[in-house]
């Protein structure tokens, strides 16, 4: 219960005029939620004080009495024992078909293709990546609502800069399933720049090197008086800390003369130990890699030099992307004033050393690399919710890949070049190919290749009703509009007749509006279970607090009660203690209310004694 509401300087003291808006970093290996409180962005902790939520969901077997799922730390603990139903790194599957997922066969769970989309097969049924991500997002949403004791107005959710349209749309669908109003999707490097730009008052050209658990982004930004302009962005959506773990595990097996295990449990144990060893080598020169594979134990001494050697190819890949983005931005490396390090994987000494040597300066690491993206998103969310007195930050973000249409011969005509600032609208005129042509089929694609076959298909639609004319006489204006979330709509209009057609490009990764609606309906039952479970936990916590407070009061001032009054209070405490172990939240609340009501007289007597003690020996003029 809130006893005192303190407003921000210059803000209304009415708490209802402030909207609860948060920033969410939905990461490959872990996720966070942050908000602006007391004028400062901070990550919100769970009941155990942990701000990091592992991006892991375990589905339980209904046939064995299991219901629902485990999310976060509980699921991560169970990953070794139940790898086939414990889903991690689901971000790599978002908006993807199975064949598009790098190293899909190395995952501990089964991934199949269904309706052109990668789907996870679990004991609880088939789950889309959006459903799994929605579980994580909903957990973060509940954490935020519990922190503020209020409903969530909306969230800014971050995505890798190299996420394409399908992956961005999948992220928005996941948020919709979790009951979250998406205020905006922003690129992770842009969020990091917001956090650093506002905290440090930085201006000039900066690089954001973002190496997370499953993705790598590199962006070049110019910061000028609150304007965050992304000059160029690049990276690799299938390269991250997980790949460093796998490379280390493969090296250990090679040293021991062993083949890669086929058992999912063995693979999970190897991956877990590889991650532990990698993290240990951040602070130590050597460690021992120890795991059980195929029923037998393996041990291998690993030095930091061994680790850096077996992962050198991965580090080289990140630096190749850095060089390419600098060329795209037209910036020399000595023009970069600072390099912001983002993502837990940037804690690796080899990464910091390599980046520092390349740019000739120590990278910026004064903000927690795990938290910086969520903090920046929270600042933007606070502005978009109307809570910031300074108005909205100006974000000049860019699209990661070019957008265009297919022309005759299967060629791509680019209309919106990559690294164009968004939001944006671009148009281009086309004409008919044949005499008397009355319709034009438009195929929208995304990518940098010249052939449609080498690019990603986003949508198809047809402009009909073109007046019959000689080939080349019609003038058809095709317009691409990219909104602030990086999502696309395309329109075509024949300028002579005025006929037009439009389409909101929703990538065909297999999730239709009807399917989203069905998933939402299916999730209502689960949501009810979640609400009941949370109500039970909250009732038990309140009961424990009341019992503790009552015991403390009795120890201090129990002499104020008559024997029969003390017996009545003791009886109410025993009743509450007994009821608190049940699964009936309403009964626990009723027992708590009975104890609170039964001790009202005792509380009043304690207050009178306190006042008497405070006034004892004082004159009326001194009071």
Buried (B, 14 or more C-beta within 10 A) or exposed (E): EEEEEEEBEEBEEEBEEBBBBBBBBBBBBBBBBBBBBEEEBBBBBBEEEEBBBBBBBBBBEEEEEBEBBBBBBEBBBBBBEBBBBBBBBBBBBBBBBBEBBEEBEEBBBBBEEBEEBBBBBBBBEEBBBBBBBBBBBBBBBBBBBBBBEBEBBBBBBBBBBBBBBBBBBBBBBBBBBBBBEBBBBBBBBBBBBBBBBBBBEBBEBBBBBBBBBBBBBBBBBBBEEBBBBBBBBBBBBBBBBBBBBBBBBBBBBEBEEEEBBEEBBBBBBBBBBBBBBBBBBBEEEBBEBEBBBEEEEBEBEBEBEBBBEBBEEBBEBBBEBBEBBBEBBEBEBEEBBBBBBBBBBBBBBBBBBBBBEBBEBEBBBEBBBBBBBBBBBBBBBBBBBBBBEEEEBEBBBBBBBBBBBBEEEEEBBBBBBBBBBBBBEBBBEBBBEEEEBBEBEBBBBBBEEEEBEEBBBBBBBEBEEBEEBEEEEBBBBBBBBBBBBBBBBBBBBBEEEEBBBEBEBBBBBBBEEEBBEEBBEEBEEBBEEBEEEEBBEBBBEBBBEBBEBBEEBBEEBEEBBEEEBBEBBEEBBEBBBEBBEEEEBEBBBBBBEBBBEBBEEBBEBBEEBEEEEEEEEEEEEEE
